[in-house]
Amino acid sequence: MDSYMDYTSPSVQFTYDLKDNVLFQKDAQNSFNELSVQQLNTLVNISLLDIRLSTANVIEPHYHQNASELVYCISGAVTVSLINPFTRELRHFPITPGQVVNVPQGWWHYEVATMDDTHLLAIFNAPIPEFILGSDILRLTPSNILAHTYCLNENNIQEALAPIKKPVMIGPPNDCKHQQAKKPGIHVRLADTSPQAAPERTYAHTDGYPGFSFNPYHEWT
């Protein structure tokens, strides 16, 4: 309870329609709406995103500097991937309706939808969810700093990152020109989870989606 809130005031808000606050919309199947204390002033240290995704769409890698995130799957299926900064491991947690994944505050993570009509709630223990996006880190960090720090070719970095002109939020962007060749379906290799949350099969598969293959174990060179 907020001891500073005047609950006798006519401006007190108890309800809100999230459709009135679209934070980002890629297309009709991929979007998220936000609810924070800015929309509902009686909220105390809680906020949420109402997320809808179609197969192979990704909430881009990011972290929340001010809150932990509890991801709850309402429908569809999603794999939540995160880096544990203490063990320096990349972990992948597939969830289906009724299951959750908790992402501690400040941990790098992303979500990949493995079914159409995926619907998620992301719940935060902060009045307003804040985030730092991978697309912003990549496009705003000078290419010469990346090249010098990691001993990389600066020209290659500039060429690779040139298409990132703005925050991506939900990827790939609609104008992406580097999609993989068409394939008959989507295959997502699922990673270690606790025994009670383990899926019945190793791969999530959805027929009919062209050109997406996500293997979290692939080592990029």
Residue frames as qw, qx, qy, qz and C-alpha x, y, z in Angstrom:
[[0.000, 0.887, 0.461, 0.000, 0.00, 0.00, 0.00],
 [0.404, 0.412, -0.017, 0.816, 1.29, 3.45, -0.91],
 [0.323, -0.604, -0.513, 0.518, 1.18, 5.57, 2.25],
 [0.119, -0.331, 0.097, 0.931, 1.62, 8.70, 0.12],
 [0.079, -0.300, -0.709, -0.633, -1.40, 8.05, -2.10],
 [0.339, 0.111, 0.357, -0.863, -4.52, 10.06, -1.33],
 [0.046, 0.212, 0.952, 0.218, -7.15, 7.41, -1.89],
 [0.178, 0.673, 0.563, -0.445, -9.91, 10.00, -1.41],
 [0.029, 0.488, -0.313, -0.814, -8.76, 11.93, -4.48],
 [0.739, 0.509, 0.234, -0.374, -10.94, 11.81, -7.60],
 [0.431, 0.700, -0.528, -0.212, -7.76, 11.17, -9.60],
 [0.481, -0.331, 0.807, -0.091, -7.17, 7.75, -7.98],
 [0.640, 0.345, -0.503, -0.466, -7.05, 5.03, -10.66],
 [0.652, -0.233, 0.679, -0.243, -8.03, 1.42, -10.02],
 [0.787, 0.318, 0.524, 0.068, -8.53, 0.07, -13.54],
 [0.090, 0.675, -0.430, -0.594, -6.87, 0.42, -16.92],
 [0.879, 0.413, 0.224, -0.079, -7.18, -1.05, -20.42],
 [0.568, -0.432, 0.467, 0.523, -3.73, -2.09, -21.66],
 [0.561, 0.505, 0.521, 0.400, -4.85, -1.72, -25.27],
 [0.070, 0.986, 0.141, 0.048, -4.62, 2.02, -24.68],
 [0.228, -0.857, 0.437, 0.152, -0.85, 1.90, -24.16],
 [0.936, 0.306, 0.042, 0.169, 0.89, 0.05, -26.98],
 [0.456, -0.731, 0.332, 0.384, 4.61, 0.23, -26.21],
 [0.008, -0.464, 0.702, 0.541, 5.68, -1.38, -29.50],
 [0.801, 0.347, 0.416, -0.257, 3.97, -3.05, -32.46],
 [0.267, -0.314, 0.724, 0.553, 5.88, -4.82, -35.20],
 [0.327, -0.087, -0.667, -0.664, 2.74, -6.11, -36.92],
 [0.675, -0.338, -0.145, -0.639, -0.68, -7.49, -36.02],
 [0.911, -0.181, -0.370, -0.001, 0.80, -10.65, -34.45],
 [0.706, -0.054, -0.322, 0.628, 3.79, -9.15, -32.63],
 [0.078, -0.721, 0.010, -0.688, 3.43, -6.39, -30.08],
 [0.465, -0.330, -0.686, 0.452, 3.47, -5.51, -26.43],
 [0.250, -0.795, -0.205, -0.513, 1.43, -3.22, -24.24],
 [0.380, 0.163, -0.582, 0.700, 2.72, -1.67, -21.04],
 [0.489, -0.770, -0.317, -0.259, 1.13, -1.08, -17.66],
 [0.495, 0.086, -0.446, 0.740, 3.06, 1.02, -15.14],
 [0.187, -0.575, -0.508, 0.613, 2.37, 3.56, -12.43],
 [0.006, 0.206, -0.237, -0.949, 2.13, 6.13, -15.22],
 [0.362, -0.217, -0.652, -0.629, -1.07, 4.47, -16.42],
 [0.665, -0.532, -0.493, -0.176, -2.43, 3.24, -13.08],
 [0.079, 0.683, -0.387, 0.614, -1.37, 5.45, -10.21],
 [0.741, -0.515, 0.239, -0.358, -2.29, 3.03, -7.42],
 [0.924, 0.176, -0.286, 0.183, 0.35, 0.53, -8.49],
 [0.382, -0.830, 0.401, -0.068, 3.18, 0.10, -5.99],
 [0.225, -0.551, 0.790, 0.146, 6.43, -1.54, -7.14],
 [0.578, 0.191, 0.788, 0.094, 4.73, -3.62, -9.81],
 [0.407, 0.587, -0.233, -0.660, 4.31, -3.25, -13.56],
 [0.699, 0.093, 0.703, 0.095, 3.85, -5.54, -16.55],
 [0.232, 0.386, -0.543, -0.708, 4.11, -6.02, -20.27],
 [0.769, 0.296, 0.485, -0.294, 1.36, -7.83, -22.19],
 [0.042, -0.522, 0.687, 0.504, 3.25, -9.56, -25.01],
 [0.845, 0.359, 0.333, -0.215, 2.04, -11.29, -28.17],
 [0.089, -0.581, 0.691, 0.420, 4.38, -13.09, -30.55],
 [0.908, 0.331, -0.042, -0.255, 4.24, -15.33, -33.60],
 [0.951, -0.083, 0.159, 0.253, 6.63, -18.15, -34.43],
 [0.738, 0.192, 0.058, 0.645, 10.34, -17.25, -34.64],
 [0.022, 0.851, -0.002, 0.525, 9.88, -13.70, -33.44],
 [0.667, -0.110, -0.445, 0.587, 12.32, -12.63, -30.76],
 [0.284, -0.956, -0.060, -0.035, 12.15, -10.12, -27.96],
 [0.578, 0.645, -0.354, 0.354, 15.64, -8.84, -28.55],
 [0.695, -0.165, -0.454, 0.532, 18.48, -9.40, -26.06],
 [0.119, -0.735, 0.042, -0.666, 18.24, -6.86, -23.27],
 [0.450, -0.216, -0.716, 0.487, 18.38, -6.39, -19.52],
 [0.316, -0.825, -0.314, -0.348, 16.34, -4.56, -16.90],
 [0.374, 0.366, -0.464, 0.715, 18.49, -2.36, -14.73],
 [0.281, -0.327, 0.348, -0.833, 15.76, -1.65, -12.18],
 [0.778, -0.093, 0.252, -0.567, 13.73, -4.86, -11.83],
 [0.295, -0.090, 0.946, 0.105, 13.52, -8.63, -11.98],
 [0.550, 0.185, -0.340, -0.740, 11.17, -10.08, -14.58],
 [0.482, 0.052, 0.849, -0.209, 8.74, -12.97, -14.16],
 [0.357, 0.212, -0.577, -0.704, 7.68, -14.33, -17.55],
 [0.526, 0.159, 0.743, -0.383, 4.34, -16.18, -17.50],
 [0.088, 0.042, -0.772, -0.629, 3.12, -18.06, -20.57],
 [0.563, 0.223, 0.361, -0.709, -0.63, -17.75, -21.19],
 [0.861, 0.399, 0.275, -0.155, -0.76, -19.45, -24.59],
 [0.620, 0.713, -0.324, 0.050, 1.62, -20.74, -27.25],
 [0.894, -0.274, -0.004, 0.353, 5.23, -21.51, -26.36],
 [0.193, 0.927, -0.254, 0.199, 8.43, -19.55, -25.83],
 [0.839, -0.086, -0.255, 0.473, 12.04, -20.23, -24.94],
 [0.207, -0.968, 0.104, -0.096, 13.48, -17.75, -22.45],
 [0.822, 0.187, -0.213, 0.493, 17.27, -17.58, -22.65],
 [0.277, -0.947, 0.105, -0.120, 19.49, -15.86, -20.11],
 [0.587, 0.426, -0.510, 0.462, 23.13, -15.51, -19.13],
 [0.709, -0.667, -0.200, 0.114, 23.90, -16.34, -15.51],
 [0.241, 0.865, -0.313, 0.309, 26.60, -13.78, -14.66],
 [0.561, -0.642, 0.491, -0.178, 27.83, -15.83, -11.73],
 [0.812, -0.074, 0.563, 0.137, 28.43, -19.07, -13.64],
 [0.122, 0.566, -0.481, -0.658, 28.94, -17.38, -17.04],
 [0.275, 0.159, 0.927, 0.202, 26.55, -19.86, -18.63],
 [0.411, 0.061, -0.293, -0.861, 23.89, -19.29, -21.27],
 [0.241, 0.170, 0.918, -0.266, 20.73, -21.13, -20.18],
 [0.350, -0.074, -0.508, -0.783, 17.54, -21.82, -22.15],
 [0.231, 0.177, 0.812, -0.505, 14.14, -22.42, -20.52],
 [0.245, -0.215, -0.657, -0.679, 11.20, -23.47, -22.74],
 [0.226, 0.211, 0.680, -0.664, 7.79, -22.78, -21.25],
 [0.178, -0.356, -0.747, -0.532, 4.21, -23.48, -22.25],
 [0.400, -0.592, -0.182, -0.675, 0.88, -22.28, -20.77],
 [0.763, -0.611, -0.160, -0.137, 0.91, -22.12, -16.99],
 [0.825, -0.161, -0.107, 0.531, 4.71, -22.12, -16.66],
 [0.060, -0.997, 0.055, 0.012, 7.01, -19.27, -15.65],
 [0.748, 0.173, -0.173, 0.617, 10.65, -18.23, -15.87],
 [0.314, -0.924, -0.090, 0.199, 12.20, -15.72, -13.47],
 [0.624, 0.499, -0.075, 0.597, 14.94, -13.42, -14.79],
 [0.506, -0.610, -0.279, 0.542, 16.84, -11.72, -11.94],
 [0.087, 0.976, 0.058, -0.193, 17.43, -7.99, -12.10],
 [0.045, -0.828, 0.464, 0.310, 20.18, -6.95, -14.49],
 [0.602, -0.124, 0.752, 0.238, 20.58, -10.34, -16.22],
 [0.239, 0.387, -0.540, -0.708, 21.00, -10.41, -20.01],
 [0.453, 0.220, 0.853, -0.137, 18.12, -12.33, -21.62],
 [0.348, 0.207, -0.427, -0.809, 15.86, -12.74, -24.64],
 [0.614, 0.193, 0.672, -0.366, 12.72, -14.67, -25.62],
 [0.166, 0.199, -0.738, -0.623, 12.06, -16.69, -28.80],
 [0.730, 0.146, 0.278, -0.607, 8.48, -17.66, -29.67],
 [0.120, -0.202, 0.937, 0.258, 8.23, -21.26, -30.88],
 [0.182, 0.497, 0.845, 0.073, 4.51, -21.23, -31.70],
 [0.065, -0.429, -0.319, -0.843, 2.08, -18.82, -33.30],
 [0.500, -0.658, -0.280, -0.488, -0.35, -16.96, -31.05],
 [0.596, -0.146, -0.551, 0.565, 2.09, -16.92, -28.15],
 [0.269, -0.811, -0.121, -0.505, 0.79, -14.71, -25.34],
 [0.615, -0.063, -0.519, 0.591, 2.98, -13.77, -22.37],
 [0.304, -0.932, -0.086, -0.179, 2.86, -11.59, -19.31],
 [0.599, 0.232, -0.383, 0.663, 6.14, -10.09, -18.13],
 [0.472, -0.834, -0.256, -0.124, 5.75, -8.91, -14.54],
 [0.471, 0.439, -0.342, 0.684, 8.26, -6.55, -12.90],
 [0.523, -0.633, -0.455, 0.346, 8.90, -5.56, -9.28],
 [0.263, -0.185, 0.015, 0.947, 9.24, -1.89, -10.18],
 [0.306, 0.641, 0.413, -0.569, 6.68, 0.86, -10.83],
 [0.557, 0.747, -0.163, -0.325, 8.05, 1.40, -14.34],
 [0.905, -0.028, 0.307, 0.291, 10.00, -1.30, -16.23],
 [0.115, 0.870, -0.369, -0.306, 13.29, 0.05, -17.55],
 [0.921, 0.104, 0.322, 0.194, 15.45, -1.73, -20.10],
 [0.029, -0.720, 0.509, 0.470, 18.68, -1.47, -22.06],
 [0.879, 0.406, 0.156, -0.193, 18.45, -3.05, -25.51],
 [0.738, -0.151, 0.464, 0.465, 21.08, -5.01, -27.37],
 [0.502, 0.666, 0.360, 0.417, 20.31, -3.02, -30.51],
 [0.090, -0.989, 0.038, -0.115, 21.16, 0.21, -28.70],
 [0.644, -0.594, 0.389, 0.282, 24.40, -1.23, -27.34],
 [0.719, 0.154, 0.494, 0.463, 25.43, -2.40, -30.82],
 [0.386, 0.748, 0.324, 0.432, 24.52, 0.77, -32.72],
 [0.172, -0.971, 0.015, -0.167, 25.72, 3.31, -30.13],
 [0.699, -0.537, 0.319, 0.347, 29.05, 1.75, -29.14],
 [0.294, 0.798, -0.385, -0.360, 31.67, 3.14, -31.57],
 [0.957, 0.273, -0.098, -0.010, 32.90, 0.55, -34.03],
 [0.439, 0.634, -0.520, 0.369, 36.52, 1.49, -33.36],
 [0.424, -0.500, 0.575, -0.489, 36.05, 0.73, -29.66],
 [0.943, 0.008, 0.226, -0.243, 34.57, -2.69, -30.46],
 [0.808, 0.510, -0.257, 0.144, 37.36, -3.41, -32.94],
 [0.179, 0.661, -0.573, 0.450, 40.16, -2.30, -30.61],
 [0.574, -0.432, 0.499, -0.485, 38.77, -3.94, -27.47],
 [0.886, 0.008, 0.422, -0.191, 38.00, -7.34, -28.99],
 [0.262, -0.415, 0.713, 0.502, 40.68, -7.37, -31.74],
 [0.572, 0.518, 0.635, -0.031, 38.14, -7.34, -34.58],
 [0.331, 0.198, 0.457, 0.802, 38.07, -5.92, -38.08],
 [0.118, 0.429, 0.317, -0.838, 36.45, -2.48, -37.85],
 [0.325, 0.186, -0.482, -0.792, 35.22, -2.50, -41.46],
 [0.336, -0.190, -0.905, -0.177, 33.47, -5.82, -40.89],
 [0.093, -0.421, -0.687, 0.585, 31.85, -4.48, -37.72],
 [0.199, 0.364, -0.003, -0.910, 30.60, -1.37, -39.50],
 [0.373, 0.064, -0.687, -0.620, 29.18, -3.44, -42.35],
 [0.295, -0.255, -0.918, 0.066, 27.51, -5.94, -40.05],
 [0.115, -0.502, -0.616, 0.596, 25.92, -3.35, -37.76],
 [0.006, 0.031, -0.263, -0.964, 24.99, -0.75, -40.40],
 [0.307, -0.414, -0.682, -0.519, 21.36, -1.98, -40.75],
 [0.398, -0.577, -0.633, 0.329, 20.68, -1.33, -37.05],
 [0.127, 0.468, 0.103, 0.869, 19.41, 2.24, -37.20],
 [0.464, -0.458, 0.116, -0.750, 16.98, 2.18, -34.27],
 [0.424, -0.211, 0.784, -0.400, 15.81, -0.02, -31.39],
 [0.313, 0.030, -0.857, -0.409, 14.59, -3.39, -32.67],
 [0.572, -0.170, 0.386, -0.703, 12.42, -4.48, -29.71],
 [0.836, 0.125, 0.506, -0.174, 10.89, -7.45, -31.59],
 [0.124, 0.586, -0.644, -0.476, 13.10, -9.01, -34.25],
 [0.464, -0.035, 0.314, 0.827, 13.83, -9.70, -36.92],
 [0.188, 0.472, 0.065, -0.859, 12.80, -6.32, -38.37],
 [0.684, 0.544, 0.413, -0.257, 10.20, -6.32, -41.11],
 [0.501, 0.820, -0.233, -0.152, 12.80, -5.08, -43.60],
 [0.575, -0.506, 0.621, 0.166, 15.38, -7.76, -42.74],
 [0.655, 0.609, -0.341, -0.289, 17.27, -8.88, -45.85],
 [0.168, 0.502, -0.842, 0.109, 19.29, -11.65, -44.26],
 [0.830, -0.134, 0.318, -0.439, 16.68, -14.33, -43.53],
 [0.376, -0.270, 0.869, 0.175, 17.75, -17.92, -43.95],
 [0.309, 0.065, -0.742, -0.591, 16.69, -19.99, -46.92],
 [0.720, -0.189, 0.000, -0.668, 13.18, -21.33, -46.62],
 [0.106, 0.144, -0.972, 0.155, 12.77, -24.49, -44.63],
 [0.432, -0.379, -0.713, -0.402, 9.67, -26.57, -43.90],
 [0.594, -0.694, -0.396, -0.087, 9.49, -25.72, -40.21],
 [0.091, -0.800, 0.386, -0.450, 10.99, -24.27, -37.10],
 [0.853, -0.153, -0.451, 0.212, 13.26, -26.32, -34.89],
 [0.170, -0.794, 0.343, -0.472, 14.30, -25.05, -31.49],
 [0.672, 0.028, -0.681, 0.289, 16.63, -27.22, -29.47],
 [0.532, -0.766, -0.063, -0.355, 15.56, -27.03, -25.87],
 [0.316, 0.522, -0.636, 0.474, 18.13, -26.82, -23.12],
 [0.404, -0.144, -0.806, 0.408, 18.55, -28.05, -19.59],
 [0.416, -0.531, 0.010, -0.738, 15.75, -27.19, -17.20],
 [0.375, -0.270, 0.739, -0.490, 14.70, -28.57, -13.88],
 [0.050, 0.056, 0.985, 0.158, 13.26, -32.11, -14.17],
 [0.245, 0.531, 0.716, -0.381, 9.69, -31.07, -13.39],
 [0.321, 0.742, 0.027, -0.588, 9.73, -28.50, -16.20],
 [0.232, -0.293, 0.770, 0.517, 11.40, -30.68, -18.81],
 [0.638, 0.337, -0.166, -0.672, 9.47, -30.91, -22.10],
 [0.889, 0.048, 0.433, -0.139, 8.42, -34.25, -23.53],
 [0.821, 0.450, 0.172, 0.306, 10.55, -33.79, -26.63],
 [0.591, -0.315, 0.100, 0.736, 13.92, -32.30, -27.42],
 [0.145, 0.040, 0.358, 0.921, 12.77, -30.06, -30.27],
 [0.348, 0.584, 0.445, -0.583, 9.81, -27.74, -30.54],
 [0.230, 0.062, 0.712, 0.660, 8.43, -27.94, -34.09],
 [0.400, 0.604, 0.356, -0.591, 5.88, -25.84, -35.93],
 [0.548, 0.305, 0.644, 0.438, 5.02, -26.70, -39.53],
 [0.310, 0.798, 0.455, 0.246, 4.78, -24.14, -42.24],
 [0.167, -0.945, 0.053, 0.276, 7.10, -21.40, -41.00],
 [0.761, 0.576, -0.066, 0.291, 9.72, -20.48, -43.62],
 [0.542, 0.597, -0.264, 0.529, 13.31, -20.23, -42.71],
 [0.311, -0.756, 0.365, -0.445, 13.98, -20.26, -38.98],
 [0.868, -0.067, -0.456, 0.182, 16.31, -22.57, -37.11],
 [0.243, -0.799, 0.338, -0.435, 17.35, -21.80, -33.55],
 [0.879, -0.096, -0.408, 0.228, 19.96, -24.00, -31.93],
 [0.341, -0.916, 0.146, -0.153, 21.16, -22.49, -28.64],
 [0.816, -0.404, 0.313, 0.269, 24.10, -24.89, -28.59],
 [0.716, 0.587, 0.106, 0.363, 25.54, -23.70, -31.90],
 [0.506, -0.600, 0.089, 0.614, 28.97, -22.14, -31.50],
 [0.464, 0.878, 0.118, 0.006, 29.27, -19.21, -33.88],
 [0.693, -0.221, 0.224, 0.648, 32.61, -18.54, -35.53]]
